Amino acid sequence: MGALIGDGFEMEIVDVCNEDGLPTGETVSRDIAHRDGILHRTAHVWVVRKGIDGYDILLQKRSMEKESFPGLYDTSSAGHIMAGDEPALSAARELKEELGITASLDELSFAGTFRIRYVEEFHGKPFHDNEVTYVYVYSKPVDVKSLLLQKGEVDEAAWFDLEEVYREIQVSRERFCVPMEGLRVLRSYLGLESSR
């Protein structure tokens, strides 16, 4: 479920959801959801490791072909939850597709949810993002050199100090497009004091 195939291409279909992230029974294509700002669901996975003075997070550099935030570092793995899918299954699928990491559901720890809501212009057209995002944490050892990055989606992946990223995105968005609220959910999950 979640994809319609016609005229030789695949169309991603997502559940329209309410503010609690519960599907309403309606579905819409991903393109229309972003064109019209229709509320839908996504799943984010933060790959973390214990660093010398705290935690490191693995970030992916978005392909220059991406419709939003091309060339910027983003959440380890993220994607739309297709119609009929469960958030954890979607999170595991995106982790495998984007980074080549195979994670069982018990290796993904649910950290919480947050809202994404903005309108930006990319490639000369408006992009409406209106999402309830389910956040998961993966903390098994990861060797960046052995990752299988998804062509057309991810240009590279690299480790960054979590707190350095958190401080930088409060003053500059030149390198990172990670969502502030997503980092706050992660920091809360890791027991770090939130500095709102």
Buried (B, 14 or more C-beta within 10 A) or exposed (E): EBEEEEEEEEBBBBBBBEEEBEBEEEBBBBEBBBBEBBBBBBBBBBBBBEBEEEBBBBBBBBBEEBEBBBEBBBBBBBBBBBBEBEBBBBBBBBBBBBBBBEBEEEBBBBBBBBEBEEEEEEEEEEBBBBBBBBBBBBBEEBEEEEBEBBEEBBBEBEBBBBBEBBEBBEEEEEBBBBBBBBBBBBBBBBEBEEEE
